[in-house]
Amino acid sequence: MAVYEMRTYNVQVGKMPEAIGHYQKLGWPALEKHAKGHLVGYFVSDTGPLHQLVHLWKFEDDNDRRAFWKRLFADEAFQEFAKNFRPLVQNQNVQLLLAAPWGPHP
């Protein structure tokens, strides 16, 4: 059964342009080589709670999810991105989701 992981980063007020810049310059180039088949999408909040970066991932199961994050965090380019991005994050929420037994799924 597929497992979906939604990660929400609450970025410090006024720091979103800098956070997006780090993703564009360092984050996405480091993530892109690992993301294929797993990344559903990245989103930036426009209403409701603001200053949020949200990304949704799909994994075969929890073992696949854990192996993915282990590989990613072993990547030096991703570590460089994380070092620059983390100081801009106020807090983070990680939510694991299971597909409902009806309707379409990514």
N, CA, C and O atoms as a DFTB+ gen file, in Angstrom:
424 C
 N C O
     1  1       0.838      -1.176       0.000
     2  2       0.000       0.000       0.000
     3  2       0.888       1.247       0.000
     4  3       1.814       1.354       0.804
     5  1       0.604       2.179      -0.896
     6  2       1.382       3.409      -0.993
     7  2       1.240       4.248       0.268
     8  3       0.195       4.259       0.918
     9  1       2.314       4.946       0.593
    10  2       2.344       5.886       1.704
    11  2       2.672       7.248       1.111
    12  3       3.605       7.388       0.320
    13  1       1.896       8.242       1.502
    14  2       2.154       9.613       1.076
    15  2       2.704      10.381       2.266
    16  3       2.260      10.197       3.399
    17  1       3.664      11.234       1.999
    18  2       4.257      12.047       3.051
    19  2       4.110      13.512       2.667
    20  3       4.596      13.945       1.622
    21  1       3.441      14.260       3.517
    22  2       3.293      15.690       3.300
    23  2       4.190      16.410       4.297
    24  3       4.052      16.246       5.509
    25  1       5.102      17.201       3.772
    26  2       6.019      17.973       4.604
    27  2       5.668      19.441       4.464
    28  3       5.597      19.966       3.353
    29  1       5.449      20.099       5.583
    30  2       5.114      21.519       5.586
    31  2       6.177      22.259       6.389
    32  3       6.412      21.965       7.561
    33  1       6.812      23.221       5.733
    34  2       7.802      24.064       6.395
    35  2       7.188      25.442       6.589
    36  3       6.776      26.076       5.617
    37  1       7.120      25.908       7.814
    38  2       6.685      27.263       8.121
    39  2       7.922      28.148       8.123
    40  3       8.779      28.048       9.000
    41  1       7.992      29.010       7.128
    42  2       9.154      29.869       6.929
    43  2       8.967      31.156       7.734
    44  3       7.854      31.671       7.840
    45  1      10.045      31.665       8.292
    46  2       9.988      32.915       9.042
    47  2       9.401      34.019       8.165
    48  3       9.706      34.111       6.976
    49  1       8.563      34.848       8.765
    50  2       7.947      35.950       8.036
    51  2       9.040      36.823       7.411
    52  3      10.007      37.205       8.070
    53  1       8.859      37.125       6.131
    54  2       9.815      37.951       5.400
    55  2      10.962      37.186       4.777
    56  3      11.761      37.767       4.043
    57  1      11.064      35.890       5.054
    58  2      12.182      35.083       4.558
    59  2      11.806      34.181       3.378
    60  3      12.660      33.456       2.866
    61  1      10.534      34.214       2.937
    62  2      10.116      33.326       1.855
    63  2      10.921      33.553       0.570
    64  3      11.330      32.570      -0.048
    65  1      11.173      34.801       0.133
    66  2      11.986      34.961      -1.080
    67  2      13.368      34.303      -0.966
    68  3      13.860      33.711      -1.926
    69  1      13.981      34.411       0.201
    70  2      15.285      33.784       0.423
    71  2      15.157      32.256       0.413
    72  3      15.999      31.568      -0.163
    73  1      14.113      31.731       1.047
    74  2      13.886      30.279       1.074
    75  2      13.673      29.748      -0.339
    76  3      14.242      28.722      -0.711
    77  1      12.860      30.439      -1.120
    78  2      12.618      30.022      -2.508
    79  2      13.913      30.086      -3.304
    80  3      14.186      29.204      -4.118
    81  1      14.707      31.117      -3.078
    82  2      16.004      31.227      -3.757
    83  2      16.918      30.046      -3.452
    84  3      17.591      29.534      -4.346
    85  1      16.945      29.610      -2.192
    86  2      17.772      28.449      -1.828
    87  2      17.265      27.177      -2.514
    88  3      18.057      26.354      -2.972
    89  1      15.933      27.026      -2.581
    90  2      15.379      25.858      -3.280
    91  2      15.750      25.883      -4.751
    92  3      16.135      24.857      -5.312
    93  1      15.637      27.051      -5.384
    94  2      15.921      27.135      -6.813
    95  2      17.402      26.920      -7.115
    96  3      17.746      26.250      -8.088
    97  1      18.272      27.482      -6.292
    98  2      19.716      27.421      -6.553
    99  2      20.343      26.101      -6.093
   100  3      21.150      25.513      -6.813
   101  1      19.975      25.640      -4.905
   102  2      20.626      24.466      -4.318
   103  2      19.685      23.277      -4.106
   104  3      20.043      22.136      -4.398
   105  1      18.492      23.551      -3.600
   106  2      17.586      22.476      -3.201
   107  2      17.108      21.617      -4.349
   108  3      17.293      20.400      -4.341
   109  1      16.482      22.257      -5.353
   110  2      15.946      21.454      -6.449
   111  2      17.041      20.721      -7.224
   112  3      16.854      19.546      -7.538
   113  1      18.177      21.350      -7.550
   114  2      19.231      20.574      -8.226
   115  2      19.676      19.342      -7.423
   116  3      19.970      18.300      -8.009
   117  1      19.725      19.451      -6.104
   118  2      20.108      18.304      -5.282
   119  2      18.990      17.272      -5.210
   120  3      19.252      16.069      -5.224
   121  1      17.739      17.739      -5.132
   122  2      16.592      16.842      -5.007
   123  2      16.223      16.146      -6.316
   124  3      15.783      14.996      -6.307
   125  1      16.400      16.830      -7.424
   126  2      15.890      16.343      -8.703
   127  2      16.378      14.937      -9.040
   128  3      15.607      14.123      -9.548
   129  1      17.628      14.647      -8.769
   130  2      18.169      13.323      -9.114
   131  2      17.583      12.207      -8.242
   132  3      17.664      11.035      -8.610
   133  1      17.002      12.550      -7.109
   134  2      16.424      11.559      -6.204
   135  2      14.891      11.499      -6.300
   136  3      14.283      10.489      -5.945
   137  1      14.277      12.579      -6.778
   138  2      12.829      12.768      -6.661
   139  2      11.990      11.951      -7.638
   140  3      10.823      11.680      -7.356
   141  1      12.541      11.559      -8.757
   142  2      11.750      10.893      -9.793
   143  2      11.004       9.672      -9.232
   144  3      11.592       8.803      -8.588
   145  1       9.714       9.637      -9.495
   146  2       8.896       8.534      -9.030
   147  2       8.385       8.693      -7.607
   148  3       7.537       7.923      -7.156
   149  1       8.899       9.688      -6.902
   150  2       8.477       9.906      -5.517
   151  2       7.777      11.248      -5.318
   152  3       6.791      11.330      -4.586
   153  1       8.275      12.291      -5.959
   154  2       7.731      13.623      -5.726
   155  2       6.423      13.821      -6.469
   156  3       6.357      13.671      -7.689
   157  1       5.383      14.161      -5.719
   158  2       4.086      14.503      -6.306
   159  2       4.086      15.980      -6.661
   160  3       3.612      16.353      -7.735
   161  1       4.608      16.833      -5.779
   162  2       4.679      18.255      -6.091
   163  2       5.107      19.109      -4.922
   164  3       5.053      18.699      -3.763
   165  1       5.536      20.320      -5.265
   166  2       5.877      21.365      -4.304
   167  2       4.845      22.471      -4.426
   168  3       4.351      22.747      -5.520
   169  1       4.515      23.106      -3.304
   170  2       3.500      24.142      -3.284
   171  2       3.913      25.234      -2.302
   172  3       4.641      24.978      -1.343
   173  1       3.436      26.461      -2.552
   174  2       3.635      27.589      -1.647
   175  2       2.246      28.079      -1.259
   176  3       1.399      28.281      -2.129
   177  1       2.002      28.273       0.030
   178  2       0.673      28.693       0.473
   179  2       0.347      30.085      -0.065
   180  3       1.207      30.961      -0.151
   181  1      -0.932      30.258      -0.424
   182  2      -1.394      31.535      -0.954
   183  2      -2.515      32.112      -0.094
   184  3      -2.708      33.328      -0.059
   185  1      -3.252      31.252       0.598
   186  2      -4.287      31.680       1.539
   187  2      -4.174      30.800       2.776
   188  3      -3.384      29.857       2.806
   189  1      -4.962      31.110       3.790
   190  2      -4.879      30.338       5.035
   191  2      -3.555      30.631       5.722
   192  3      -3.068      31.760       5.656
   193  1      -2.960      29.639       6.382
   194  2      -1.646      29.867       6.988
   195  2      -0.636      30.229       5.892
   196  3      -0.426      29.464       4.951
   197  1      -0.025      31.391       6.030
   198  2       0.917      31.871       5.022
   199  2       2.344      31.485       5.380
   200  3       2.597      30.931       6.450
   201  1       3.260      31.776       4.491
   202  2       4.691      31.534       4.698
   203  2       4.986      30.036       4.820
   204  3       5.842      29.624       5.602
   205  1       4.265      29.231       4.034
   206  2       4.472      27.784       4.080
   207  2       4.947      27.251       2.745
   208  3       4.443      27.628       1.687
   209  1       5.927      26.365       2.815
   210  2       6.342      25.539       1.692
   211  2       5.848      24.134       1.995
   212  3       6.135      23.587       3.060
   213  1       5.111      23.551       1.069
   214  2       4.523      22.226       1.271
   215  2       4.995      21.330       0.141
   216  3       4.981      21.734      -1.022
   217  1       5.409      20.127       0.468
   218  2       5.716      19.169      -0.576
   219  2       5.098      17.826      -0.228
   220  3       5.008      17.435       0.936
   221  1       4.672      17.129      -1.286
   222  2       3.990      15.852      -1.144
   223  2       4.785      14.786      -1.885
   224  3       5.164      14.965      -3.043
   225  1       5.030      13.679      -1.199
   226  2       5.828      12.578      -1.723
   227  2       5.000      11.300      -1.709
   228  3       4.106      11.149      -0.876
   229  1       5.289      10.383      -2.625
   230  2       4.620       9.087      -2.674
   231  2       5.683       7.990      -2.613
   232  3       6.681       8.033      -3.333
   233  1       5.452       7.014      -1.747
   234  2       6.378       5.895      -1.575
   235  2       5.611       4.584      -1.630
   236  3       4.418       4.538      -1.330
   237  1       6.300       3.524      -2.014
   238  2       5.675       2.198      -2.081
   239  2       5.195       1.748      -0.703
   240  3       4.117       1.171      -0.561
   241  1       6.013       2.023       0.298
   242  2       5.712       1.644       1.679
   243  2       6.667       2.405       2.594
   244  3       7.464       3.215       2.121
   245  1       6.594       2.153       3.885
   246  2       7.435       2.884       4.823
   247  2       8.919       2.572       4.642
   248  3       9.757       3.449       4.853
   249  1       9.259       1.351       4.258
   250  2      10.663       1.019       4.009
   251  2      11.219       1.829       2.844
   252  3      12.348       2.317       2.904
   253  1      10.424       1.972       1.781
   254  2      10.821       2.787       0.629
   255  2      11.022       4.237       1.064
   256  3      11.986       4.882       0.652
   257  1      10.120       4.747       1.893
   258  2      10.207       6.128       2.394
   259  2      11.483       6.343       3.203
   260  3      12.211       7.311       2.983
   261  1      11.742       5.443       4.128
   262  2      12.937       5.590       4.966
   263  2      14.225       5.480       4.147
   264  3      15.181       6.213       4.397
   265  1      14.256       4.583       3.185
   266  2      15.439       4.431       2.331
   267  2      15.665       5.688       1.488
   268  3      16.803       6.111       1.286
   269  1      14.578       6.277       1.003
   270  2      14.683       7.503       0.205
   271  2      15.324       8.622       1.016
   272  3      16.287       9.242       0.566
   273  1      14.794       8.885       2.213
   274  2      15.330       9.981       3.019
   275  2      16.771       9.705       3.456
   276  3      17.575      10.631       3.563
   277  1      17.089       8.461       3.702
   278  2      18.475       8.109       4.055
   279  2      19.423       8.431       2.908
   280  3      20.488       9.011       3.124
   281  1      19.035       8.052       1.667
   282  2      19.854       8.366       0.491
   283  2      19.987       9.873       0.296
   284  3      21.073      10.384       0.026
   285  1      18.872      10.568       0.437
   286  2      18.895      12.008       0.209
   287  2      19.785      12.720       1.219
   288  3      20.584      13.578       0.845
   289  1      19.652      12.372       2.487
   290  2      20.448      13.045       3.508
   291  2      21.918      12.633       3.479
   292  3      22.738      13.255       4.155
   293  1      22.267      11.608       2.719
   294  2      23.668      11.242       2.522
   295  2      24.301      12.019       1.366
   296  3      25.518      11.977       1.185
   297  1      23.491      12.721       0.591
   298  2      23.952      13.477      -0.571
   299  2      24.563      14.806      -0.108
   300  3      23.900      15.592       0.569
   301  1      25.816      15.054      -0.469
   302  2      26.516      16.268      -0.029
   303  2      25.863      17.534      -0.549
   304  3      25.814      18.539       0.160
   305  1      25.359      17.502      -1.776
   306  2      24.698      18.682      -2.339
   307  2      23.426      19.007      -1.549
   308  3      23.118      20.175      -1.310
   309  1      22.696      17.972      -1.149
   310  2      21.496      18.213      -0.350
   311  2      21.870      18.739       1.028
   312  3      21.185      19.613       1.559
   313  1      22.935      18.228       1.609
   314  2      23.393      18.722       2.909
   315  2      23.738      20.212       2.844
   316  3      23.451      20.964       3.776
   317  1      24.355      20.630       1.736
   318  2      24.690      22.043       1.559
   319  2      23.419      22.893       1.508
   320  3      23.349      23.954       2.127
   321  1      22.422      22.420       0.771
   322  2      21.138      23.113       0.721
   323  2      20.525      23.198       2.120
   324  3      20.121      24.276       2.556
   325  1      20.457      22.068       2.819
   326  2      19.817      22.015       4.133
   327  2      20.493      22.981       5.117
   328  3      19.823      23.621       5.928
   329  1      21.801      23.078       5.037
   330  2      22.552      23.981       5.916
   331  2      22.113      25.434       5.708
   332  3      22.053      26.206       6.665
   333  1      21.809      25.803       4.473
   334  2      21.387      27.165       4.156
   335  2      19.897      27.398       4.397
   336  3      19.486      28.504       4.746
   337  1      19.096      26.358       4.210
   338  2      17.652      26.490       4.297
   339  2      17.133      26.435       5.737
   340  3      16.236      27.196       6.099
   341  1      17.679      25.558       6.544
   342  2      17.158      25.328       7.904
   343  2      17.046      26.584       8.760
   344  3      16.055      26.720       9.479
   345  1      18.005      27.510       8.726
   346  2      17.865      28.709       9.569
   347  2      16.653      29.578       9.218
   348  3      16.266      30.438      10.009
   349  1      16.052      29.366       8.047
   350  2      14.892      30.153       7.624
   351  2      13.578      29.538       8.076
   352  3      12.525      30.167       7.971
   353  1      13.635      28.298       8.584
   354  2      12.431      27.557       8.945
   355  2      12.097      27.779      10.416
   356  3      12.930      27.582      11.300
   357  1      10.859      28.191      10.651
   358  2      10.383      28.386      12.013
   359  2      10.031      27.045      12.647
   360  3      10.398      26.781      13.792
   361  1       9.308      26.186      11.893
   362  2       9.025      24.825      12.334
   363  2       8.622      23.991      11.133
   364  3       8.415      24.509      10.036
   365  1       8.516      22.693      11.360
   366  2       8.249      21.723      10.291
   367  2       7.213      20.726      10.791
   368  3       7.209      20.341      11.960
   369  1       6.335      20.319       9.880
   370  2       5.375      19.271      10.193
   371  2       5.482      18.194       9.119
   372  3       5.486      18.496       7.926
   373  1       5.568      16.946       9.545
   374  2       5.606      15.815       8.613
   375  2       4.396      14.946       8.922
   376  3       4.214      14.485      10.049
   377  1       3.573      14.731       7.902
   378  2       2.356      13.942       8.079
   379  2       2.364      12.796       7.083
   380  3       2.553      13.011       5.886
   381  1       2.157      11.564       7.579
   382  2       2.042      10.398       6.716
   383  2       0.566      10.160       6.422
   384  3      -0.271      10.194       7.323
   385  1       0.262       9.922       5.162
   386  2      -1.117       9.747       4.710
   387  2      -1.249       8.443       3.947
   388  3      -0.322       8.031       3.249
   389  1      -2.387       7.800       4.076
   390  2      -2.732       6.621       3.287
   391  2      -3.843       7.007       2.339
   392  3      -4.701       7.820       2.683
   393  1      -3.838       6.435       1.149
   394  2      -4.862       6.754       0.158
   395  2      -6.227       6.254       0.650
   396  3      -6.343       5.157       1.198
   397  1      -7.238       7.071       0.445
   398  2      -8.615       6.661       0.763
   399  2      -9.015       5.559      -0.215
   400  3      -8.500       5.521      -1.332
   401  1      -9.912       4.669       0.176
   402  2     -10.276       3.556      -0.696
   403  2     -11.227       3.955      -1.837
   404  3     -11.886       3.081      -2.402
   405  1     -11.317       5.227      -2.187
   406  2     -12.126       5.688      -3.314
   407  2     -11.401       6.832      -3.996
   408  3     -10.469       7.411      -3.438
   409  1     -11.826       7.150      -5.187
   410  2     -11.313       8.314      -5.910
   411  2      -9.927       8.111      -6.496
   412  3      -9.278       7.095      -6.249
   413  1      -9.483       9.088      -7.273
   414  2      -8.157       8.994      -7.900
   415  2      -7.040       9.267      -6.895
   416  3      -7.237       9.942      -5.884
   417  1      -5.879       8.729      -7.200
   418  2      -4.682       8.947      -6.384
   419  2      -3.510       9.231      -7.317
   420  3      -3.425       8.662      -8.405
   421  1      -2.615      10.107      -6.894
   422  2      -1.446      10.392      -7.760
   423  2      -0.540       9.173      -7.883
   424  3       0.482       9.231      -8.567
